[in-house]
Amino acid sequence: MLGFTVLTAKDGLEAVEVFRQHQAEIRCVLTDLAMPRLDGWGLLSALHQIAPNLPVILASGYDKAQVLAGNDF
């Protein structure tokens, strides 16, 4: 409705690959913290190595204390 195209990935490693393939088209990333193979923190780090100014939103169903403590999900 707003003219955005949504690209999806089944896990963090696939998300990095999708980003590499579509980097010129991607304006921001919305991701969960709890993902297989590469979690949200790892994805954030990988994406910022490729595109340091890319806005990334990390979402979680866990409470703030768990998220900031870096607990395994």
SVG drawing of the C-alpha trace seen along z (x, -y; Angstrom):
<svg xmlns="http://www.w3.org/2000/svg" viewBox="-2 -6 35 28">
<polyline fill="none" stroke="black" stroke-width="0.4" points="0.0,0.0 2.9,-2.4 5.0,-1.2 7.5,0.9 8.6,4.3 9.2,6.9 12.0,9.3 12.1,12.3 14.7,14.7 14.3,17.9 17.3,17.2 20.1,14.7 22.5,16.2 20.0,16.1 19.2,12.5 22.8,11.5 22.7,13.1 19.4,11.5 20.9,8.1 24.0,8.7 21.8,9.5 19.5,6.5 21.6,4.0 20.8,1.2 17.1,1.6 17.0,2.0 16.4,-1.1 16.0,0.6 15.9,4.0 13.3,5.3 14.4,8.5 13.7,10.7 16.5,11.3 15.7,15.0 16.6,16.7 18.4,19.9 22.0,20.0 22.6,16.3 20.6,14.3 19.6,10.7 22.7,9.4 24.9,11.3 22.8,10.1 23.1,6.5 26.9,6.9 27.2,8.5 24.9,5.9 26.8,3.0 30.1,4.4 28.6,4.2 26.5,1.0 27.4,-0.9 24.6,-3.5 21.8,-1.0 18.9,-1.4 18.1,1.9 15.2,2.5 15.6,5.5 12.4,6.9 11.8,9.4 9.0,11.0 11.4,11.3 11.6,8.7 14.2,5.9 16.4,7.5 16.7,10.8 17.4,8.9 20.1,6.6 21.7,9.5 22.2,11.3 20.6,14.5 20.3,17.3 16.8,17.4"/>
</svg>
